[in-house]
């Protein structure tokens, strides 16, 4: 059965691959699993039909038969457990890959998202100029720790895994802000992830949605 994922009808990231359905698309491309996409407007995301899939009214979601999942990390791990290519066969290495998956979403991503929120929603606040350096300092601490662990290795724990997929997807959010350049090892790590053919296919698929919607608006 072909799974169906949900994605933005018009992504706020402008087709840059930052929306979280990109992680699921990438995982599916890595394992060679065909999939369908249901595009949703912001209004449709908050309607009851979608809240039945995700009670928080967010994307992405996963539907396959009577199985419905939400949260991008959970969906990526579901894919990785069902298909070869994203989790090692050896039990301890497999457990470490799962740990890195949680680290990406639970440890590295939260301060990055908090900084984004401050930039887009709090820039007019009187305390913004003082708060932003503090948020960026927290991110640099995490990046320094991650860089030290990665060292000269290509991937976090041997072969590319779901942990790398999620970590790269999180770090990509820092590319435009220039923070990643302060950590050359991580910048190279992200570039390796972006160079993977599966990533490129997923990126082009997501960008095509934005391009199609933009063209449709221009033609009206």
KAKA-V368101 format. One record per pair of residues at least 12 apart in sequence whose ideal C-beta (glycine too) atoms are under 10 Angstrom apart, sorted by the first residue. I is the first residue (numbers start at 1). J is the second residue. If there is no record, write none. Layout:
# KAKA-V368101
I/J
I/J
This chain:
# KAKA-V368101
1/63
1/64
1/65
1/67
2/33
2/34
2/35
2/36
2/64
3/24
3/28
3/33
3/34
3/35
3/36
3/37
3/62
3/63
3/64
3/65
3/67
3/69
3/75
3/78
3/79
4/35
4/36
4/37
4/38
4/53
4/61
4/62
4/63
4/64
4/68
5/21
5/24
5/25
5/28
5/35
5/36
5/37
5/38
5/59
5/60
5/61
5/62
5/63
5/64
5/69
5/72
5/75
6/21
6/24
6/37
6/38
6/39
6/40
6/44
6/45
6/50
6/53
6/54
6/58
6/59
6/60
6/61
6/62
6/63
6/70
7/19
7/20
7/21
7/22
7/24
7/25
7/37
7/38
7/39
7/40
7/59
7/60
7/61
7/205
7/206
7/209
8/20
8/21
8/39
8/40
8/41
8/42
8/45
8/59
8/60
8/206
8/209
8/210
8/213
9/38
9/39
9/40
9/41
9/42
9/43
9/44
9/45
9/59
9/209
9/210
9/212
9/213
10/39
10/40
10/41
10/42
10/209
10/210
10/212
10/213
10/214
10/216
10/217
11/39
11/59
11/206
11/207
11/209
11/210
11/213
12/42
12/120
12/210
13/173
13/206
13/207
13/210
14/207
14/210
14/214
15/203
15/204
15/206
15/207
15/208
15/209
15/210
15/211
15/212
15/213
15/214
16/172
16/173
16/175
16/176
16/203
16/206
16/207
16/210
17/169
17/172
17/173
17/175
17/194
17/199
17/202
17/203
17/204
17/205
17/206
17/207
17/210
18/116
18/169
18/172
18/173
18/175
18/176
18/206
19/59
19/60
19/72
19/206
19/209
19/210
20/58
20/59
20/60
20/71
20/72
20/73
20/75
20/76
20/105
20/169
21/37
21/39
21/59
21/60
21/61
21/72
21/75
21/202
21/205
21/206
21/209
22/60
22/72
22/169
22/172
22/199
22/202
22/203
22/205
22/206
22/207
23/60
23/72
23/73
23/75
23/76
23/79
23/104
23/105
23/162
23/165
23/166
23/168
23/169
23/170
23/172
23/202
24/37
24/59
24/60
24/61
24/62
24/69
24/72
24/73
24/75
24/76
24/78
24/79
24/169
24/202
25/37
25/60
25/198
25/199
25/201
25/202
25/203
25/204
25/205
25/206
26/76
26/79
26/86
26/165
26/166
26/168
26/169
26/193
26/196
26/198
26/199
26/200
26/201
26/202
26/203
26/205
26/206
27/72
27/75
27/76
27/77
27/78
27/79
27/80
27/83
27/85
27/86
27/162
27/165
27/166
27/169
27/198
27/202
28/62
28/75
28/76
28/79
28/83
28/198
28/201
28/202
28/205
29/196
29/197
29/198
29/199
29/200
29/201
29/202
29/203
29/204
29/205
30/76
30/79
30/80
30/83
30/85
30/86
30/160
30/161
30/162
30/165
30/196
30/197
30/198
30/199
30/201
30/202
31/79
31/80
31/82
31/83
31/84
31/85
31/86
31/198
32/83
32/84
32/85
32/198
33/79
33/82
33/83
33/85
35/62
35/64
35/79
35/205
36/63
37/60
37/205
37/206
37/209
38/50
38/53
38/59
38/60
38/61
38/63
39/59
39/209
39/212
39/213
40/53
40/57
40/58
40/59
40/60
40/61
42/57
44/57
45/57
45/58
45/59
45/61
46/58
50/70
52/68
53/68
53/69
53/70
54/68
54/69
54/70
54/71
55/70
56/70
56/71
57/70
58/70
58/71
58/72
59/72
60/72
60/75
60/76
61/75
62/74
62/75
62/76
62/78
62/79
64/78
64/82
71/105
72/105
72/166
72/169
73/101
73/102
73/104
73/105
73/106
73/109
73/162
73/166
73/169
73/170
74/101
74/105
76/101
76/104
76/105
76/162
76/163
76/165
76/166
76/169
77/97
77/98
77/101
77/102
77/162
77/163
77/166
79/162
79/165
80/94
80/97
80/98
80/101
80/161
80/162
80/163
80/165
80/166
81/94
81/98
81/162
85/159
85/160
85/161
85/162
85/198
86/101
86/159
86/160
86/161
86/162
86/163
86/164
86/165
87/101
87/159
87/161
87/162
87/163
88/157
88/158
88/159
88/161
88/162
90/158
92/157
93/157
93/158
93/159
93/161
94/161
94/162
96/156
96/157
96/158
96/161
96/163
97/155
97/156
97/157
97/158
97/159
97/160
97/161
97/162
97/163
97/164
97/165
97/166
98/161
98/162
98/163
99/156
99/157
99/163
100/146
100/149
100/155
100/156
100/157
100/161
100/162
100/163
100/164
100/165
100/166
100/167
101/156
101/161
101/162
101/163
101/164
101/165
101/166
101/167
102/163
102/166
103/142
103/146
103/149
103/156
103/163
103/166
103/167
103/170
104/146
104/156
104/162
104/163
104/164
104/165
104/166
104/167
104/168
104/169
104/170
104/171
105/166
105/167
105/169
105/170
107/142
107/145
107/146
107/167
107/170
108/139
108/142
108/143
108/145
108/146
108/166
108/167
108/170
108/171
108/173
108/174
109/142
109/166
109/167
109/169
109/170
109/171
109/173
110/138
110/139
110/142
110/170
111/135
111/136
111/137
111/138
111/139
111/140
111/141
111/142
111/143
112/135
112/136
112/138
112/139
112/142
112/143
112/170
112/171
112/172
112/173
112/174
112/177
112/179
113/170
113/173
114/131
114/135
114/138
114/139
115/131
115/132
115/134
115/135
115/136
115/138
115/139
115/173
115/174
115/177
115/179
116/135
116/173
116/174
116/177
117/135
118/131
118/132
118/134
118/135
118/136
119/132
119/135
119/177
122/135
136/174
136/177
136/179
136/182
139/174
139/177
139/179
139/180
139/182
140/179
140/182
140/183
143/171
143/174
143/179
143/180
143/182
143/183
143/185
143/186
143/187
144/182
144/183
144/186
146/167
146/171
146/183
146/185
146/186
146/189
147/182
147/183
147/184
147/185
147/186
147/187
147/189
148/183
148/185
149/185
150/164
150/167
150/183
150/185
150/186
150/188
150/189
151/185
152/185
152/188
153/185
153/189
154/188
154/189
154/192
155/167
155/168
155/189
155/192
155/193
156/168
156/189
160/192
160/193
160/196
160/198
164/189
164/192
164/193
164/196
165/193
165/196
165/198
165/199
167/186
167/189
167/190
167/193
168/186
168/189
168/190
168/191
168/192
168/193
168/194
168/196
168/199
169/190
169/193
169/199
169/202
170/190
171/183
171/186
171/187
171/189
171/190
171/193
172/190
172/193
172/194
172/199
172/203
174/186
174/187
174/190
175/187
175/190
175/191
175/194
